[in-house]
Amino acid sequence: MTDQAKQILAAFVKQIPPTVLGPERVRFIIDNINQIPVEHKIEIIKLANQILTLMIEKHASDVEIGGFGAQGFVWFRIFGKKERAKELPQLTEDEASVLIVTLLNKNQCGYLLENRNLDFSYTFFYEKANTNVRFRADSYFDLDTLALNMRSIQATVRPVESLEFHPLVVKMMSHNYIKFGLSLITGITGSGKSTTLDAIIDFHNNFDPCHIVIIASPVEFVHKSKTSIIKHREVGRDVLSFKEGVIQSLRQDPDIIVIGEMRDPDTILAALEVTDTGHKVFSTLHTSSAVESIDRIIAEVNPIEQERVRNRLADVLISVVSQKLVPSLDGKRVLAKEVLIVTPSVKAAIKNNNTSEIYMMINQGGPQGMITMEQDLLRLYAEKKISKEDTLAYSNNKNRMLQLMKAI
């Protein structure tokens, strides 16, 4: 961290009148940020890039800057664990706010003040690797002070083979094999959904002469068109909302539509509609199992619409992959996943509102490429990749997990 940048931040903060309190301090910073000379802003940006450089070198997935909770420290998440970056000098809440605001443009600042939250992407040139590095960022308020999370976006895409899907699962997700239908990648925040989605996009990009439209908030990995032509539309920058992006994509001659997240009823209904019109759709949900994903989609919509959505979902759903990143014995993390392929039996269970039967269908669906989270965790445990404690802790069905563990 450059001493000069720290001095610039401290000097600006001294200008905030002591009578300006609470969230008004952030507003004061935003209103007066342009008083900082350009050369001083460059020093502040260098400081931000220096923090991100250390983040890369520590193999951290996330960085936290600012807010009351940070207690002046910069925090990293390294192999799943949050820790203070003690080698970096501390920033006061106001200094961190100035640093965060310096990374934003005028429109973004206005949006942040109005909505108390802002998703955006950030790129800087990482000299050691001689390449641009991208980050997904989220700025928000923590007890009236500005906080920032930035997540590192992989510089390269993982090959789909490294995800260890059953060949039949890859076939079902392939546009060449099935030209339409909805495939979901689900999991809690930080479970690697975006990495899996990017691997699937790259898989098509290598051999499928098709048009892929990606609607995301924000756009993370930027794909270069190879065999496929790929368009990126960032919500808030290139398009107003996920729903608008999905509806507009119908007039853009797509073959595959990638919806970054089905986060509201409008987006869910739009996704089902475009799938119904004969497109291949991939999307994500914040759910931890395949059955929960189906139930969540139906529960999200108005009760009057639920019967129609249930039938439509049964008709268009192709596959659901629910995943978790589990701490591995080598101190890193390993992917565990549950995979559902929608067979005629699964389709009937969805239509008849008997989703509780689907778990046993996955359990017995090995020949079709299906696997429960418990079966996959057991595989990782048997391969001595994860501990007994984590095998149980990361399972969705603890009783079932205990039964399986007794059998080996």
N, C-alpha and C positions, 0 to 999 in steps of 0.2 A: 504494500500500500504506500503510495507516494505521500511524503510529508506535506508536499505542496497542496495536494488535493484535500487533505485533512484540514489544512489552514484555510483554504478557500471555503470549505463547508462551514467551518467554525465562524469565519468572518461574516458570512451571509446570515447565519442563524442569530448572531448578535443584533442584527437589524430588526428582528421580530419584536415588536413592542411587548412589554410584560403584561399589558392589558388584553392582548389577543390570546384567548384561551381555547382549549378543546379543539374541535374540528376546524375552528376558524384559523388555527395556526397553519393547517394544511392549505386552506384557501389562500392565506396570505402568501405562502411559498409559491403556489401556482400563479397567483396574480403578479408576483414580483420576480419570477424566475428569469425573465428576460433582462433584468438589470445586471445579471452576471455576464461579464464579457465572454465572447466566443472562445478565446484562448483558455479561459478558466473553465468553461464548460467542457472543453476537450480534456483537461486534466481530470475532471470528475468522471468523464466517460472512461478514461484510461484506468481509473481506480476500479470502476465496475468491471472492466475487462480483466483487470488483474485478479479480482476475486474469482471471476469465472475461469481464468487460467488455472488457478490453484484448485478449483473444483474439478476441472478435467484431470489434473495431475494426481489428484487423490482418488480418482475413479468414483466420485460422488454422483448420485443420480439427481439430487436436488440441493438447492441453496435457499436459506431463509435470511432475509435482510430486513431490519426495521421492525417496528411495532413494539408494544409494551412487553409482549412475551419473550422477545429475543434478549431482553435485558442488556442491550448494548453489543452483544456478540453477533457475529455472522455464524450461522449453523449450516452444517452439511449433513446429508443422509448418505452414509457410506455402507454399502451392502446391507441396506435395510435399517440401519441404526442411526438415529440423529445424534450429532455431537457438535460441540462448540469448536470453531476454528480458532484455537488459542494463539496461533502465530499471527493472526490479523489483529491490529489495534481495534479498539471498540469505537462504535459510533453512537452518539446520542440519538434519541428518537427523532429530533428535528433534523439532525445531520443526515440520518438515513432517509427521511422524507425528501430532503433536497436531492439526494442521490437518485432516488426513484423517479422523482418528477423530471429530472434532467434527461431520463431515458424516453420520455413521452413527448408526443407532439400536442399542439393546442387542442385538437378535437378529442384526443384520448384523455387529456386532463379534464375537459368538460364532462365527458362521459363518466369518468371516475367520480367526480364530485356529485353528479346526479344519481348514479346507480350504486355508489359505494363499493364498486368492484369493477375490474377491467381485465379481460383476457387479451393478451397480445403476444406477438412473437418477437424475438430479438436475435440479431445475428452480429457476430464480430469475427475479425480475421485472426485466427490462431497461428501465430508466426512459426512455432515449432513444427507444426504439421503442414504449414503452408496451405491452409485451407480455411474456408468460412465455416464457422460452427453455429448451429441454430439452437435456440432455447424456446421452450414454451413458458410463458410468464403469466402470473396472476397477481395483480396488485389489489389490495383490499384494506379495510380499516380494522385496527385492533385497538380497542379502547381509545378511539378518537385519533390514533396515530397511524401513519401509513406503513404497511408491511408489504413485502414482496416475496413470492415464491417463484423460483425459476427451475425448470426441469430440463436437463440435458437431452437433446434429441440425437439419437445415434447418427453418426456420420455415414454409416453404411447400413444397408438393409440385410437382415439375416436371411439366408436362403431358407425356403419353406421346408426343405428336407431336415434342417436342424431342429425344427419344432417337433419332430418325431410323430407326425400324424400317420394313421393307418392309410395305405394307398387309396382305399375306397373313399376316405374322407376328403382327400385332395381332389379326387375325381368328382365328388359331389359338389365341391366348391368351384370347380373349373367351369368357366364360361363355355369352353369348347364342348363339354359333356352335357351340361344343362344350361340353356340360354337364358332362363329366367328363374326367379325365386329369391327368397330372402335367407341370407346366412348371417347369423349373429355371433359376435365375439363378445363375451361378457366377463365381468370380474370387478372387484373393488378397485378404487383408485390406486395406481401404482402396481397393477398386476401384469403389466406388459401387453395390454390390449392393442395399443397403437403399434407396437413392434410386430405383433402377429398380423394385424391388418396390412401393414406396409409390406410384410413378407408375401402376403397373398397378392397384393397389387403388383409387386415386382415379379412374381411368378407368372402372372398374365402378361406383363410388359415384355418379358423375354421371348414369348412365342406367339401371342394372340394378337392378330391385326384388328384391334377393336378400339373404341373410344371410351376412355374412363374419365368420369367427372367426379372429383373429390370435393365434398362440401364439409368444411371443418372449422372448429373454433378453439384455438387458431390452427392454421395449417402448420403441421410439424415437419416431418420429412418431406422434402421437395423432390419428386420423382422426375427424372429426365425421360422424355419419350424415346422409346427404343422401337420395338415392334408395334406397341400400342401408342396412341396419342393420348396424353394425360393432361387434363385441365384441373387447376387448383382454384377453388373459390373459398376465400376466408370470410366467415360470418362477421359482419361489422365493417368489413373493408371492401370486399367484392360483391357481397350480397347481404341483405338486411337480416335474414333469419334462415334457420335450417329449412323451415317449411317453404319459404320463398325459393330457396336454392333448389329444393327437390322439384317443386312445380315448374320452375323455369327450365330445369335440366331437360324436361320432356321436349322442349323446342330446340335442344342443342344436339340432337341426334346421338345420344349416348347408347352404349351397349351395357356398360357397368356403371352403377351409381354408388359411390361410397359416401355414406352419411356418418360423419364423425361421431354423433351420439343421438340416440332417440330419447330426448330429454323431456318432451311434453306431448300431450295428446295430439296436437296439430301435426307435429313431425311424424308421430306414429301412424296417423291416418294417411298422411301424404306418402309415407314409405310404403304402406300396404297398397295404396292406389297405383304408384308407379311400378310396383312389382306385378300387380294385376295386369298392367298394360304390356307385359312381356319383357321386362328388364331384369337384369341380374343386379341385386342390391346387397351390399354388405353394410352392416352397422354395428354399433356397440351399445351395451347397457351396463349399468352398475348393479349387477346381480351376481350371486356367488354359485348358482347352480342352474342347470338347464330348465328344470321344472319351474323354479322361481322366475326365470326369464319369461316364460310363457304366461305365468300368472300375472306378472308385473305389467306386461303389455296390455292384457285384458283389463286389469284393475285401473290402469291409468285413464281409460276413456270413460265417458259418461255412461252410467248404468243402462240408459236407453239404447246405447250403441253396442253394449258388450256382446250381445248374442251375434250381431252381424260381424263384429271384429273377430270373435272367436272362430266363426266359420271361414272368414277370409284368411285369417292367420293360418288355420289348418291347411288351407288350399295352397298358400304361397311359401310357407316355411320349409326350408330344405335341410338346414343344419343349425345346431347351436354348440359353440365351444365356450365352456366356462373355465376360466383359468386362474391360477394363483402362483405367486413366486414364493417358494418355500426356502428358508435358510438351509444351505447345504453344509455337509460336514467339513468342506474345504474353506468355509468362511464366506462363500459367495451365495448365490441364490439359483435355484433350479426350478424349471417350469413343471407344474402339475396341472392336469386338465381333465375336464369331464366333456365327453363328446356325445351329442345326440344326433342321430340321423333320422329324419322324419319318414318312417315306413307307413304303410297303410294302417297298421295297428295304432301307431302314435297319432296319426291324423284323426282316427276315429275317437281316440281318448280325448283329444283337444276339443273336437266338435261336441262330444257328449259331456263335456265339463268333468272328465274323470282324470285330471292331470296327475293325481296321486298315484295312478297306475304306471306312469311313464318311467319312474325310477327303476322298477323291476325290468322294464323293457330294455332300458340302457344296460342294466346289470347282465342281462342275457343276450345282449346284442353284439357281442364280440366279433362274430363272423362278418357283421355289416360294418365293422370299424368303430362300434360304440364302446365307451368305457366310462364307468362312474368315477367321480373324484376319489372315492375310497379305494377302488381298484388301482388307480394310477399312483396314489400315494403309497400303497402297499408295494407296487413295483419298484418305486424309488427307494423304499426302505429295504426291500430284498436285495437291491443292487448296491446297498450300503452308501447311498448318496445323501440320505437324510436321517435324522435321529428318530428314535422311537417316540419321544415326546412331541416332536414336530409333526410326525405322522398322524398322531391323534389330534393335536391342536389345530391343524389345518383341514381336518375332515369336516364335512357338512353333517354327516350322520355318525355321531360318536359310537352309538351302540353297534351299528353295522361294522364300523372300523375295528372295534374290540373283538367282534366275532371273527373277522378276517385275520386279525393278528394272532389269535389263538390257534388258527389253522396252520400257521407256518412254524 
